[in-house]
């Protein structure tokens, strides 16, 4: 019956990861460049689901949360070499720019590629969507690069209820 088995009824180490099955988690990456116009908020698309056992990737740019709870959300990109202006990354919840997770705005790096990564904790509800948006002010179109299998990156990992 519901609630009839409590913690004291379980032997030590009786609940193992194998018995829990797949937990909600997704890692998206892209192996190709995506152009980002000057001062244009742009949604990043991903061509690879590195890890997605429960099918949380619902489009090339969207993660849909399937289980409510506390999530660790991480994003990251490498920008094309240009020392002018600012670079911005953030994960939007439900398409709302003002409901962001794991955001970062900083000046461009001088003489090298600007790499950005951010992490945030957020309580999310089943049905919430996440997408990575970027923006830059170099004066021209810049690319976010896919230099490695994990870049650009968007991931969400369920930590608990």
MIZA-927687 format. One record per atom (N, C-alpha, C): x, z, y; atom name; residue in three letters. Coordinates in pm, whole numbers, padded with zeros to 5 digits. Layout:
MIZA-927687
<px->X, pz->Z, py->Y, at->CA, aa->ala> .
...
END
This chain:
MIZA-927687
<px->00085, pz->00000, py->-00119, at->N, aa->unk> .
<px->00000, pz->00000, py->00000, at->CA, aa->unk> .
<px->00089, pz->00000, py->00124, at->C, aa->unk> .
<px->00037, pz->-00049, py->00233, at->N, aa->unk> .
<px->00112, pz->-00053, py->00357, at->CA, aa->unk> .
<px->00156, pz->00087, py->00396, at->C, aa->unk> .
<px->00283, pz->00102, py->00431, at->N, aa->unk> .
<px->00336, pz->00229, py->00476, at->CA, aa->unk> .
<px->00368, pz->00327, py->00366, at->C, aa->unk> .
<px->00353, pz->00288, py->00241, at->N, aa->unk> .
<px->00375, pz->00382, py->00131, at->CA, aa->unk> .
<px->00522, pz->00396, py->00092, at->C, aa->unk> .
<px->00606, pz->00301, py->00132, at->N, aa->unk> .
<px->00749, pz->00310, py->00102, at->CA, aa->unk> .
<px->00822, pz->00336, py->00233, at->C, aa->unk> .
<px->00884, pz->00452, py->00241, at->N, aa->unk> .
<px->00959, pz->00489, py->00361, at->CA, aa->unk> .
<px->01108, pz->00484, py->00334, at->C, aa->unk> .
<px->01185, pz->00518, py->00433, at->N, aa->unk> .
<px->01331, pz->00516, py->00423, at->CA, aa->unk> .
<px->01381, pz->00604, py->00309, at->C, aa->unk> .
<px->01322, pz->00721, py->00292, at->N, aa->unk> .
<px->01369, pz->00814, py->00188, at->CA, aa->unk> .
<px->01347, pz->00759, py->00047, at->C, aa->unk> .
<px->01258, pz->00663, py->00030, at->N, aa->unk> .
<px->01231, pz->00606, py->-00103, at->CA, aa->unk> .
<px->01328, pz->00495, py->-00140, at->C, aa->unk> .
<px->01411, pz->00451, py->-00047, at->N, aa->unk> .
<px->01505, pz->00342, py->-00074, at->CA, aa->unk> .
<px->01643, pz->00398, py->-00107, at->C, aa->unk> .
<px->01702, pz->00345, py->-00212, at->N, aa->unk> .
<px->01839, pz->00383, py->-00248, at->CA, aa->unk> .
<px->01935, pz->00331, py->-00142, at->C, aa->unk> .
<px->02048, pz->00397, py->-00127, at->N, aa->unk> .
<px->02150, pz->00353, py->-00033, at->CA, aa->unk> .
<px->02189, pz->00209, py->-00058, at->C, aa->unk> .
<px->02197, pz->00130, py->00045, at->N, aa->unk> .
<px->02234, pz->-00011, py->00042, at->CA, aa->unk> .
<px->02140, pz->-00097, py->-00043, at->C, aa->unk> .
<px->02015, pz->-00052, py->-00060, at->N, aa->unk> .
<px->01918, pz->-00128, py->-00139, at->CA, aa->unk> .
<px->01867, pz->-00252, py->-00064, at->C, aa->unk> .
<px->01865, pz->-00245, py->00068, at->N, aa->unk> .
<px->01819, pz->-00359, py->00148, at->CA, aa->unk> .
<px->01943, pz->-00435, py->00195, at->C, aa->unk> .
<px->01965, pz->-00550, py->00138, at->N, aa->unk> .
<px->02083, pz->-00631, py->00167, at->CA, aa->unk> .
<px->02043, pz->-00755, py->00245, at->C, aa->unk> .
<px->02138, pz->-00822, py->00311, at->N, aa->unk> .
<px->02105, pz->-00946, py->00382, at->CA, aa->unk> .
<px->02039, pz->-01049, py->00292, at->C, aa->unk> .
<px->02080, pz->-01056, py->00168, at->N, aa->unk> .
<px->02021, pz->-01154, py->00076, at->CA, aa->unk> .
<px->01873, pz->-01127, py->00054, at->C, aa->unk> .
<px->01832, pz->-01002, py->00055, at->N, aa->unk> .
<px->01692, pz->-00967, py->00034, at->CA, aa->unk> .
<px->01607, pz->-00989, py->00159, at->C, aa->unk> .
<px->01670, pz->-00989, py->00274, at->N, aa->unk> .
<px->01596, pz->-01010, py->00398, at->CA, aa->unk> .
<px->01561, pz->-01157, py->00420, at->C, aa->unk> .
<px->01640, pz->-01249, py->00365, at->N, aa->unk> .
<px->01618, pz->-01391, py->00390, at->CA, aa->unk> .
<px->01674, pz->-01431, py->00526, at->C, aa->unk> .
<px->01639, pz->-01550, py->00569, at->N, aa->unk> .
<px->01691, pz->-01602, py->00697, at->CA, aa->unk> .
<px->01624, pz->-01530, py->00814, at->C, aa->unk> .
<px->01706, pz->-01484, py->00907, at->N, aa->unk> .
<px->01655, pz->-01422, py->01028, at->CA, aa->unk> .
<px->01651, pz->-01528, py->01138, at->C, aa->unk> .
<px->01565, pz->-01510, py->01237, at->N, aa->unk> .
<px->01555, pz->-01609, py->01345, at->CA, aa->unk> .
<px->01688, pz->-01622, py->01421, at->C, aa->unk> .
<px->01747, pz->-01738, py->01413, at->N, aa->unk> .
<px->01869, pz->-01769, py->01486, at->CA, aa->unk> .
<px->01885, pz->-01920, py->01492, at->C, aa->unk> .
<px->01942, pz->-01967, py->01601, at->N, aa->unk> .
<px->01964, pz->-02111, py->01617, at->CA, aa->unk> .
<px->02089, pz->-02131, py->01702, at->C, aa->unk> .
<px->02170, pz->-02230, py->01664, at->N, aa->unk> .
<px->02287, pz->-02270, py->01742, at->CA, aa->unk> .
<px->02279, pz->-02421, py->01761, at->C, aa->unk> .
<px->02273, pz->-02465, py->01886, at->N, aa->unk> .
<px->02267, pz->-02607, py->01918, at->CA, aa->unk> .
<px->02395, pz->-02648, py->01989, at->C, aa->unk> .
<px->02442, pz->-02768, py->01961, at->N, aa->unk> .
<px->02560, pz->-02821, py->02029, at->CA, aa->unk> .
<px->02541, pz->-02970, py->02053, at->C, aa->unk> .
<px->02636, pz->-03027, py->02125, at->N, aa->unk> .
<px->02631, pz->-03170, py->02153, at->CA, aa->unk> .
<px->02771, pz->-03227, py->02148, at->C, aa->unk> .
<px->02784, pz->-03341, py->02083, at->N, aa->unk> .
<px->02915, pz->-03405, py->02071, at->CA, aa->unk> .
<px->02933, pz->-03516, py->02174, at->C, aa->unk> .
<px->02836, pz->-03536, py->02260, at->N, aa->unk> .
<px->02843, pz->-03644, py->02359, at->CA, aa->unk> .
<px->02835, pz->-03588, py->02501, at->C, aa->unk> .
<px->02883, pz->-03668, py->02595, at->N, aa->unk> .
<px->02874, pz->-03631, py->02737, at->CA, aa->unk> .
<px->02732, pz->-03653, py->02788, at->C, aa->unk> .
<px->02694, pz->-03573, py->02886, at->N, aa->unk> .
<px->02567, pz->-03595, py->02956, at->CA, aa->unk> .
<px->02596, pz->-03591, py->03105, at->C, aa->unk> .
<px->02554, pz->-03695, py->03177, at->N, aa->unk> .
<px->02575, pz->-03701, py->03320, at->CA, aa->unk> .
<px->02480, pz->-03609, py->03394, at->C, aa->unk> .
<px->02533, pz->-03544, py->03498, at->N, aa->unk> .
<px->02455, pz->-03454, py->03582, at->CA, aa->unk> .
<px->02475, pz->-03499, py->03727, at->C, aa->unk> .
<px->02368, pz->-03550, py->03788, at->N, aa->unk> .
<px->02376, pz->-03599, py->03926, at->CA, aa->unk> .
<px->02402, pz->-03484, py->04023, at->C, aa->unk> .
<px->02460, pz->-03517, py->04137, at->N, aa->unk> .
<px->02490, pz->-03418, py->04240, at->CA, aa->unk> .
<px->02362, pz->-03346, py->04283, at->C, aa->unk> .
<px->02367, pz->-03212, py->04281, at->N, aa->unk> .
<px->02258, pz->-03124, py->04324, at->CA, aa->unk> .
<px->02124, pz->-03155, py->04258, at->C, aa->unk> .
<px->02129, pz->-03196, py->04130, at->N, aa->unk> .
<px->02007, pz->-03222, py->04054, at->CA, aa->unk> .
<px->02002, pz->-03127, py->03934, at->C, aa->unk> .
<px->01903, pz->-03040, py->03933, at->N, aa->unk> .
<px->01885, pz->-02951, py->03818, at->CA, aa->unk> .
<px->01855, pz->-03037, py->03696, at->C, aa->unk> .
<px->01936, pz->-03025, py->03592, at->N, aa->unk> .
<px->01930, pz->-03114, py->03476, at->CA, aa->unk> .
<px->01919, pz->-03033, py->03347, at->C, aa->unk> .
<px->01825, pz->-03072, py->03260, at->N, aa->unk> .
<px->01811, pz->-03009, py->03130, at->CA, aa->unk> .
<px->01910, pz->-03072, py->03033, at->C, aa->unk> .
<px->01989, pz->-02989, py->02965, at->N, aa->unk> .
<px->02088, pz->-03038, py->02871, at->CA, aa->unk> .
<px->02020, pz->-03070, py->02738, at->C, aa->unk> .
<px->02057, pz->-03183, py->02680, at->N, aa->unk> .
<px->02006, pz->-03219, py->02547, at->CA, aa->unk> .
<px->02117, pz->-03197, py->02444, at->C, aa->unk> .
<px->02074, pz->-03172, py->02320, at->N, aa->unk> .
<px->02166, pz->-03139, py->02211, at->CA, aa->unk> .
<px->02143, pz->-03234, py->02095, at->C, aa->unk> .
<px->02253, pz->-03287, py->02039, at->N, aa->unk> .
<px->02239, pz->-03380, py->01927, at->CA, aa->unk> .
<px->02263, pz->-03316, py->01791, at->C, aa->unk> .
<px->02300, pz->-03187, py->01790, at->N, aa->unk> .
<px->02332, pz->-03121, py->01663, at->CA, aa->unk> .
<px->02274, pz->-02981, py->01658, at->C, aa->unk> .
<px->02207, pz->-02950, py->01547, at->N, aa->unk> .
<px->02168, pz->-02812, py->01518, at->CA, aa->unk> .
<px->02273, pz->-02759, py->01421, at->C, aa->unk> .
<px->02367, pz->-02681, py->01472, at->N, aa->unk> .
<px->02475, pz->-02626, py->01391, at->CA, aa->unk> .
<px->02419, pz->-02527, py->01289, at->C, aa->unk> .
<px->02320, pz->-02449, py->01333, at->N, aa->unk> .
<px->02255, pz->-02351, py->01246, at->CA, aa->unk> .
<px->02110, pz->-02339, py->01292, at->C, aa->unk> .
<px->02017, pz->-02358, py->01202, at->N, aa->unk> .
<px->01875, pz->-02350, py->01236, at->CA, aa->unk> .
<px->01789, pz->-02340, py->01109, at->C, aa->unk> .
<px->01804, pz->-02230, py->01034, at->N, aa->unk> .
<px->01735, pz->-02222, py->00906, at->CA, aa->unk> .
<px->01582, pz->-02216, py->00915, at->C, aa->unk> .
<px->01529, pz->-02176, py->01030, at->N, aa->unk> .
<px->01384, pz->-02161, py->01043, at->CA, aa->unk> .
<px->01320, pz->-02269, py->01131, at->C, aa->unk> .
<px->01397, pz->-02370, py->01171, at->N, aa->unk> .
<px->01342, pz->-02479, py->01251, at->CA, aa->unk> .
<px->01302, pz->-02439, py->01392, at->C, aa->unk> .
<px->01385, pz->-02359, py->01459, at->N, aa->unk> .
<px->01355, pz->-02315, py->01595, at->CA, aa->unk> .
<px->01382, pz->-02425, py->01698, at->C, aa->unk> .
<px->01464, pz->-02523, py->01664, at->N, aa->unk> .
<px->01488, pz->-02637, py->01754, at->CA, aa->unk> .
<px->01366, pz->-02728, py->01743, at->C, aa->unk> .
<px->01290, pz->-02737, py->01852, at->N, aa->unk> .
<px->01166, pz->-02815, py->01848, at->CA, aa->unk> .
<px->01176, pz->-02946, py->01925, at->C, aa->unk> .
<px->01288, pz->-02971, py->01992, at->N, aa->unk> .
<px->01318, pz->-03101, py->02053, at->CA, aa->unk> .
<px->01467, pz->-03102, py->02082, at->C, aa->unk> .
<px->01516, pz->-03212, py->02139, at->N, aa->unk> .
<px->01658, pz->-03225, py->02168, at->CA, aa->unk> .
<px->01705, pz->-03125, py->02274, at->C, aa->unk> .
<px->01611, pz->-03064, py->02347, at->N, aa->unk> .
<px->01650, pz->-02972, py->02452, at->CA, aa->unk> .
<px->01581, pz->-02835, py->02443, at->C, aa->unk> .
<px->01499, pz->-02812, py->02342, at->N, aa->unk> .
<px->01413, pz->-02695, py->02341, at->CA, aa->unk> .
<px->01426, pz->-02611, py->02214, at->C, aa->unk> .
<px->01433, pz->-02480, py->02235, at->N, aa->unk> .
<px->01423, pz->-02381, py->02128, at->CA, aa->unk> .
<px->01288, pz->-02312, py->02145, at->C, aa->unk> .
<px->01214, pz->-02295, py->02034, at->N, aa->unk> .
<px->01088, pz->-02221, py->02038, at->CA, aa->unk> .
<px->01103, pz->-02095, py->01954, at->C, aa->unk> .
<px->01080, pz->-01981, py->02017, at->N, aa->unk> .
<px->01092, pz->-01852, py->01949, at->CA, aa->unk> .
<px->00977, pz->-01836, py->01851, at->C, aa->unk> .
<px->01011, pz->-01796, py->01728, at->N, aa->unk> .
<px->00910, pz->-01782, py->01623, at->CA, aa->unk> .
<px->00874, pz->-01638, py->01592, at->C, aa->unk> .
<px->00962, pz->-01545, py->01629, at->N, aa->unk> .
<px->00937, pz->-01404, py->01600, at->CA, aa->unk> .
<px->00969, pz->-01322, py->01724, at->C, aa->unk> .
<px->00874, pz->-01243, py->01768, at->N, aa->unk> .
<px->00896, pz->-01158, py->01886, at->CA, aa->unk> .
<px->01005, pz->-01056, py->01857, at->C, aa->unk> .
<px->01080, pz->-01021, py->01961, at->N, aa->unk> .
<px->01184, pz->-00920, py->01947, at->CA, aa->unk> .
<px->01292, pz->-00934, py->02052, at->C, aa->unk> .
<px->01399, pz->-00861, py->02031, at->N, aa->unk> .
<px->01515, pz->-00865, py->02120, at->CA, aa->unk> .
<px->01610, pz->-00973, py->02073, at->C, aa->unk> .
<px->01650, pz->-01061, py->02165, at->N, aa->unk> .
<px->01738, pz->-01174, py->02132, at->CA, aa->unk> .
<px->01864, pz->-01170, py->02217, at->C, aa->unk> .
<px->01974, pz->-01212, py->02156, at->N, aa->unk> .
<px->02099, pz->-01239, py->02227, at->CA, aa->unk> .
<px->02101, pz->-01390, py->02251, at->C, aa->unk> .
<px->02111, pz->-01429, py->02377, at->N, aa->unk> .
<px->02109, pz->-01570, py->02415, at->CA, aa->unk> .
<px->02242, pz->-01604, py->02480, at->C, aa->unk> .
<px->02306, pz->-01713, py->02433, at->N, aa->unk> .
<px->02436, pz->-01755, py->02486, at->CA, aa->unk> .
<px->02431, pz->-01903, py->02520, at->C, aa->unk> .
<px->02495, pz->-01940, py->02630, at->N, aa->unk> .
<px->02505, pz->-02080, py->02669, at->CA, aa->unk> .
<px->02645, pz->-02108, py->02719, at->C, aa->unk> .
<px->02683, pz->-02236, py->02717, at->N, aa->unk> .
<px->02814, pz->-02272, py->02767, at->CA, aa->unk> .
<px->02831, pz->-02422, py->02780, at->C, aa->unk> .
<px->02908, pz->-02465, py->02880, at->N, aa->unk> .
<px->02941, pz->-02606, py->02900, at->CA, aa->unk> .
<px->03082, pz->-02616, py->02957, at->C, aa->unk> .
<px->03141, pz->-02734, py->02942, at->N, aa->unk> .
<px->03263, pz->-02773, py->03012, at->CA, aa->unk> .
<px->03226, pz->-02887, py->03105, at->C, aa->unk> .
<px->03262, pz->-02875, py->03231, at->N, aa->unk> .
<px->03231, pz->-02976, py->03332, at->CA, aa->unk> .
<px->03347, pz->-03073, py->03347, at->C, aa->unk> .
<px->03317, pz->-03196, py->03388, at->N, aa->unk> .
<px->03420, pz->-03292, py->03421, at->CA, aa->unk> .
<px->03509, pz->-03239, py->03534, at->C, aa->unk> .
<px->03632, pz->-03284, py->03536, at->N, aa->unk> .
<px->03731, pz->-03237, py->03632, at->CA, aa->unk> .
<px->03695, pz->-03281, py->03774, at->C, aa->unk> .
<px->03667, pz->-03184, py->03860, at->N, aa->unk> .
<px->03636, pz->-03207, py->04001, at->CA, aa->unk> .
<px->03636, pz->-03069, py->04067, at->C, aa->unk> .
<px->03714, pz->-03053, py->04173, at->N, aa->unk> .
<px->03731, pz->-02921, py->04234, at->CA, aa->unk> .
<px->03632, pz->-02892, py->04347, at->C, aa->unk> .
<px->03538, pz->-02982, py->04374, at->N, aa->unk> .
<px->03447, pz->-02967, py->04486, at->CA, aa->unk> .
<px->03318, pz->-02897, py->04445, at->C, aa->unk> .
<px->03271, pz->-02805, py->04528, at->N, aa->unk> .
<px->03138, pz->-02749, py->04513, at->CA, aa->unk> .
<px->03124, pz->-02638, py->04410, at->C, aa->unk> .
<px->02999, pz->-02620, py->04365, at->N, aa->unk> .
<px->02968, pz->-02514, py->04269, at->CA, aa->unk> .
<px->02923, pz->-02574, py->04137, at->C, aa->unk> .
<px->02923, pz->-02490, py->04032, at->N, aa->unk> .
<px->02868, pz->-02525, py->03901, at->CA, aa->unk> .
<px->02772, pz->-02414, py->03860, at->C, aa->unk> .
<px->02661, pz->-02453, py->03799, at->N, aa->unk> .
<px->02557, pz->-02357, py->03761, at->CA, aa->unk> .
<px->02509, pz->-02387, py->03620, at->C, aa->unk> .
<px->02495, pz->-02281, py->03540, at->N, aa->unk> .
<px->02430, pz->-02291, py->03409, at->CA, aa->unk> .
<px->02330, pz->-02177, py->03399, at->C, aa->unk> .
<px->02219, pz->-02201, py->03332, at->N, aa->unk> .
<px->02125, pz->-02093, py->03302, at->CA, aa->unk> .
<px->02027, pz->-02138, py->03196, at->C, aa->unk> .
<px->01978, pz->-02041, py->03123, at->N, aa->unk> .
<px->01875, pz->-02066, py->03023, at->CA, aa->unk> .
<px->01741, pz->-02027, py->03085, at->C, aa->unk> .
<px->01650, pz->-02122, py->03089, at->N, aa->unk> .
<px->01515, pz->-02095, py->03141, at->CA, aa->unk> .
<px->01423, pz->-02055, py->03026, at->C, aa->unk> .
<px->01337, pz->-01958, py->03052, at->N, aa->unk> .
<px->01233, pz->-01922, py->02956, at->CA, aa->unk> .
<px->01103, pz->-01986, py->03000, at->C, aa->unk> .
<px->01039, pz->-02056, py->02909, at->N, aa->unk> .
<px->00909, pz->-02119, py->02933, at->CA, aa->unk> .
<px->00911, pz->-02216, py->03052, at->C, aa->unk> .
<px->01025, pz->-02282, py->03073, at->N, aa->unk> .
<px->01036, pz->-02381, py->03180, at->CA, aa->unk> .
<px->01034, pz->-02323, py->03320, at->C, aa->unk> .
<px->01052, pz->-02193, py->03333, at->N, aa->unk> .
<px->01044, pz->-02125, py->03463, at->CA, aa->unk> .
<px->01185, pz->-02096, py->03515, at->C, aa->unk> .
<px->01223, pz->-02163, py->03622, at->N, aa->unk> .
<px->01355, pz->-02146, py->03681, at->CA, aa->unk> .
<px->01380, pz->-02002, py->03724, at->C, aa->unk> .
<px->01274, pz->-01929, py->03760, at->N, aa->unk> .
<px->01289, pz->-01791, py->03805, at->CA, aa->unk> .
<px->01286, pz->-01690, py->03691, at->C, aa->unk> .
<px->01268, pz->-01737, py->03568, at->N, aa->unk> .
<px->01271, pz->-01649, py->03451, at->CA, aa->unk> .
<px->01390, pz->-01691, py->03366, at->C, aa->unk> .
<px->01508, pz->-01660, py->03417, at->N, aa->unk> .
<px->01629, pz->-01711, py->03353, at->CA, aa->unk> .
<px->01702, pz->-01603, py->03275, at->C, aa->unk> .
<px->01777, pz->-01650, py->03178, at->N, aa->unk> .
<px->01860, pz->-01567, py->03091, at->CA, aa->unk> .
<px->01998, pz->-01630, py->03088, at->C, aa->unk> .
<px->02101, pz->-01551, py->03082, at->N, aa->unk> .
<px->02236, pz->-01603, py->03065, at->CA, aa->unk> .
<px->02271, pz->-01707, py->03170, at->C, aa->unk> .
<px->02261, pz->-01670, py->03297, at->N, aa->unk> .
<px->02290, pz->-01762, py->03405, at->CA, aa->unk> .
<px->02422, pz->-01730, py->03473, at->C, aa->unk> .
<px->02480, pz->-01833, py->03534, at->N, aa->unk> .
<px->02608, pz->-01817, py->03603, at->CA, aa->unk> .
<px->02622, pz->-01927, py->03707, at->C, aa->unk> .
<px->02655, pz->-01890, py->03831, at->N, aa->unk> .
<px->02687, pz->-01985, py->03937, at->CA, aa->unk> .
<px->02825, pz->-01947, py->03990, at->C, aa->unk> .
<px->02915, pz->-02046, py->03998, at->N, aa->unk> .
<px->03050, pz->-02018, py->04046, at->CA, aa->unk> .
<px->03112, pz->-02143, py->04106, at->C, aa->unk> .
<px->03215, pz->-02126, py->04188, at->N, aa->unk> .
<px->03283, pz->-02243, py->04243, at->CA, aa->unk> .
<px->03355, pz->-02321, py->04134, at->C, aa->unk> .
<px->03372, pz->-02451, py->04157, at->N, aa->unk> .
<px->03446, pz->-02536, py->04064, at->CA, aa->unk> .
<px->03591, pz->-02493, py->04059, at->C, aa->unk> .
<px->03654, pz->-02514, py->03945, at->N, aa->unk> .
<px->03796, pz->-02484, py->03929, at->CA, aa->unk> .
<px->03878, pz->-02595, py->03992, at->C, aa->unk> .
<px->03990, pz->-02559, py->04051, at->N, aa->unk> .
<px->04077, pz->-02655, py->04117, at->CA, aa->unk> .
<px->04176, pz->-02715, py->04017, at->C, aa->unk> .
<px->04170, pz->-02850, py->04000, at->N, aa->unk> .
<px->04269, pz->-02921, py->03920, at->CA, aa->unk> .
<px->04249, pz->-02914, py->03770, at->C, aa->unk> .
<px->04148, pz->-02841, py->03723, at->N, aa->unk> .
<px->04123, pz->-02832, py->03579, at->CA, aa->unk> .
<px->03973, pz->-02842, py->03554, at->C, aa->unk> .
<px->03937, pz->-02860, py->03429, at->N, aa->unk> .
<px->03797, pz->-02861, py->03391, at->CA, aa->unk> .
<px->03736, pz->-02723, py->03413, at->C, aa->unk> .
<px->03615, pz->-02719, py->03469, at->N, aa->unk> .
<px->03545, pz->-02592, py->03487, at->CA, aa->unk> .
<px->03467, pz->-02561, py->03359, at->C, aa->unk> .
<px->03500, pz->-02451, py->03296, at->N, aa->unk> .
<px->03430, pz->-02406, py->03175, at->CA, aa->unk> .
<px->03343, pz->-02288, py->03212, at->C, aa->unk> .
<px->03217, pz->-02290, py->03168, at->N, aa->unk> .
<px->03125, pz->-02181, py->03196, at->CA, aa->unk> .
<px->03058, pz->-02136, py->03068, at->C, aa->unk> .
<px->03041, pz->-02005, py->03056, at->N, aa->unk> .
<px->02969, pz->-01948, py->02944, at->CA, aa->unk> .
<px->02903, pz->-01819, py->02992, at->C, aa->unk> .
<px->02781, pz->-01794, py->02943, at->N, aa->unk> .
<px->02708, pz->-01673, py->02982, at->CA, aa->unk> .
<px->02628, pz->-01623, py->02863, at->C, aa->unk> .
<px->02602, pz->-01493, py->02863, at->N, aa->unk> .
<px->02528, pz->-01429, py->02756, at->CA, aa->unk> .
<px->02429, pz->-01332, py->02817, at->C, aa->unk> .
<px->02311, pz->-01320, py->02755, at->N, aa->unk> .
<px->02212, pz->-01225, py->02803, at->CA, aa->unk> .
<px->02127, pz->-01172, py->02689, at->C, aa->unk> .
<px->02074, pz->-01052, py->02709, at->N, aa->unk> .
<px->01979, pz->-00992, py->02616, at->CA, aa->unk> .
<px->01841, pz->-01000, py->02678, at->C, aa->unk> .
<px->01742, pz->-01038, py->02597, at->N, aa->unk> .
<px->01607, pz->-01048, py->02652, at->CA, aa->unk> .
<px->01506, pz->-01027, py->02540, at->C, aa->unk> .
<px->01403, pz->-00952, py->02570, at->N, aa->unk> .
<px->01291, pz->-00940, py->02478, at->CA, aa->unk> .
<px->01207, pz->-01067, py->02494, at->C, aa->unk> .
<px->01189, pz->-01139, py->02383, at->N, aa->unk> .
<px->01115, pz->-01265, py->02384, at->CA, aa->unk> .
<px->00995, pz->-01255, py->02292, at->C, aa->unk> .
<px->00892, pz->-01333, py->02322, at->N, aa->unk> .
<px->00770, pz->-01335, py->02243, at->CA, aa->unk> .
<px->00762, pz->-01462, py->02161, at->C, aa->unk> .
<px->00697, pz->-01454, py->02045, at->N, aa->unk> .
<px->00673, pz->-01573, py->01964, at->CA, aa->unk> .
<px->00603, pz->-01676, py->02052, at->C, aa->unk> .
<px->00651, pz->-01799, py->02049, at->N, aa->unk> .
<px->00596, pz->-01907, py->02131, at->CA, aa->unk> .
<px->00673, pz->-01933, py->02259, at->C, aa->unk> .
<px->00756, pz->-01837, py->02304, at->N, aa->unk> .
<px->00841, pz->-01861, py->02421, at->CA, aa->unk> .
<px->00936, pz->-01976, py->02391, at->C, aa->unk> .
<px->00970, pz->-02053, py->02494, at->N, aa->unk> .
<px->01066, pz->-02161, py->02480, at->CA, aa->unk> .
<px->01189, pz->-02133, py->02566, at->C, aa->unk> .
<px->01303, pz->-02185, py->02520, at->N, aa->unk> .
<px->01430, pz->-02172, py->02592, at->CA, aa->unk> .
<px->01491, pz->-02310, py->02607, at->C, aa->unk> .
<px->01547, pz->-02336, py->02726, at->N, aa->unk> .
<px->01622, pz->-02460, py->02748, at->CA, aa->unk> .
<px->01735, pz->-02431, py->02845, at->C, aa->unk> .
<px->01847, pz->-02502, py->02825, at->N, aa->unk> .
<px->01964, pz->-02488, py->02910, at->CA, aa->unk> .
<px->01954, pz->-02589, py->03025, at->C, aa->unk> .
<px->01964, pz->-02538, py->03149, at->N, aa->unk> .
<px->01967, pz->-02625, py->03265, at->CA, aa->unk> .
<px->02098, pz->-02605, py->03339, at->C, aa->unk> .
<px->02147, pz->-02713, py->03399, at->N, aa->unk> .
<px->02274, pz->-02710, py->03471, at->CA, aa->unk> .
<px->02257, pz->-02779, py->03607, at->C, aa->unk> .
<px->02348, pz->-02747, py->03696, at->N, aa->unk> .
<px->02347, pz->-02810, py->03829, at->CA, aa->unk> .
<px->02489, pz->-02805, py->03884, at->C, aa->unk> .
<px->02523, pz->-02902, py->03969, at->N, aa->unk> .
<px->02656, pz->-02905, py->04029, at->CA, aa->unk> .
<px->02648, pz->-02971, py->04167, at->C, aa->unk> .
<px->02748, pz->-02942, py->04251, at->N, aa->unk> .
<px->02749, pz->-02998, py->04387, at->CA, aa->unk> .
<px->02886, pz->-03059, py->04419, at->C, aa->unk> .
<px->02930, pz->-03150, py->04336, at->N, aa->unk> .
<px->03061, pz->-03213, py->04356, at->CA, aa->unk> .
<px->03057, pz->-03328, py->04456, at->C, aa->unk> .
<px->02936, pz->-03378, py->04485, at->N, aa->unk> .
<px->02923, pz->-03495, py->04570, at->CA, aa->unk> .
<px->02902, pz->-03623, py->04490, at->C, aa->unk> .
<px->02917, pz->-03616, py->04359, at->N, aa->unk> .
<px->02895, pz->-03732, py->04272, at->CA, aa->unk> .
<px->02845, pz->-03684, py->04136, at->C, aa->unk> .
<px->02814, pz->-03778, py->04048, at->N, aa->unk> .
<px->02770, pz->-03742, py->03913, at->CA, aa->unk> .
<px->02889, pz->-03690, py->03833, at->C, aa->unk> .
<px->02868, pz->-03579, py->03764, at->N, aa->unk> .
<px->02969, pz->-03522, py->03675, at->CA, aa->unk> .
<px->02912, pz->-03512, py->03535, at->C, aa->unk> .
<px->02999, pz->-03509, py->03438, at->N, aa->unk> .
<px->02956, pz->-03494, py->03299, at->CA, aa->unk> .
<px->02976, pz->-03352, py->03252, at->C, aa->unk> .
<px->02881, pz->-03306, py->03169, at->N, aa->unk> .
<px->02907, pz->-03188, py->03087, at->CA, aa->unk> .
<px->02955, pz->-03245, py->02955, at->C, aa->unk> .
<px->03069, pz->-03195, py->02910, at->N, aa->unk> .
<px->03139, pz->-03254, py->02797, at->CA, aa->unk> .
<px->03106, pz->-03189, py->02666, at->C, aa->unk> .
<px->03114, pz->-03270, py->02561, at->N, aa->unk> .
<px->03109, pz->-03225, py->02423, at->CA, aa->unk> .
<px->03248, pz->-03235, py->02364, at->C, aa->unk> .
<px->03336, pz->-03142, py->02397, at->N, aa->unk> .
<px->03476, pz->-03149, py->02355, at->CA, aa->unk> .
<px->03494, pz->-03097, py->02213, at->C, aa->unk> .
<px->03417, pz->-02996, py->02175, at->N, aa->unk> .
<px->03429, pz->-02938, py->02042, at->CA, aa->unk> .
<px->03290, pz->-02930, py->01980, at->C, aa->unk> .
<px->03278, pz->-02895, py->01852, at->N, aa->unk> .
<px->03145, pz->-02887, py->01790, at->CA, aa->unk> .
<px->03053, pz->-02785, py->01855, at->C, aa->unk> .
<px->03106, pz->-02691, py->01930, at->N, aa->unk> .
<px->03024, pz->-02587, py->01992, at->CA, aa->unk> .
<px->03011, pz->-02602, py->02142, at->C, aa->unk> .
<px->03026, pz->-02722, py->02196, at->N, aa->unk> .
<px->03026, pz->-02738, py->02340, at->CA, aa->unk> .
<px->02962, pz->-02870, py->02377, at->C, aa->unk> .
<px->02862, pz->-02881, py->02461, at->N, aa->unk> .
<px->02784, pz->-02771, py->02519, at->CA, aa->unk> .
<px->02713, pz->-02691, py->02410, at->C, aa->unk> .
<px->02670, pz->-02572, py->02447, at->N, aa->unk> .
<px->02619, pz->-02479, py->02349, at->CA, aa->unk> .
<px->02495, pz->-02406, py->02400, at->C, aa->unk> .
<px->02399, pz->-02387, py->02312, at->N, aa->unk> .
<px->02285, pz->-02300, py->02338, at->CA, aa->unk> .
<px->02253, pz->-02229, py->02207, at->C, aa->unk> .
<px->02249, pz->-02098, py->02211, at->N, aa->unk> .
<px->02215, pz->-02025, py->02089, at->CA, aa->unk> .
<px->02128, pz->-01905, py->02122, at->C, aa->unk> .
<px->02044, pz->-01869, py->02025, at->N, aa->unk> .
<px->01958, pz->-01751, py->02035, at->CA, aa->unk> .
<px->01957, pz->-01684, py->01899, at->C, aa->unk> .
<px->01982, pz->-01554, py->01899, at->N, aa->unk> .
<px->01991, pz->-01477, py->01775, at->CA, aa->unk> .
<px->01901, pz->-01354, py->01787, at->C, aa->unk> .
<px->01807, pz->-01339, py->01694, at->N, aa->unk> .
<px->01717, pz->-01225, py->01690, at->CA, aa->unk> .
<px->01796, pz->-01101, py->01647, at->C, aa->unk> .
<px->01786, pz->-00994, py->01725, at->N, aa->unk> .
<px->01859, pz->-00871, py->01693, at->CA, aa->unk> .
<px->01770, pz->-00764, py->01630, at->C, aa->unk> .
<px->01642, pz->-00770, py->01659, at->N, aa->unk> .
<px->01550, pz->-00671, py->01603, at->CA, aa->unk> .
<px->01418, pz->-00673, py->01677, at->C, aa->unk> .
<px->01323, pz->-00592, py->01629, at->N, aa->unk> .
<px->01190, pz->-00591, py->01693, at->CA, aa->unk> .
<px->01192, pz->-00535, py->01834, at->C, aa->unk> .
END
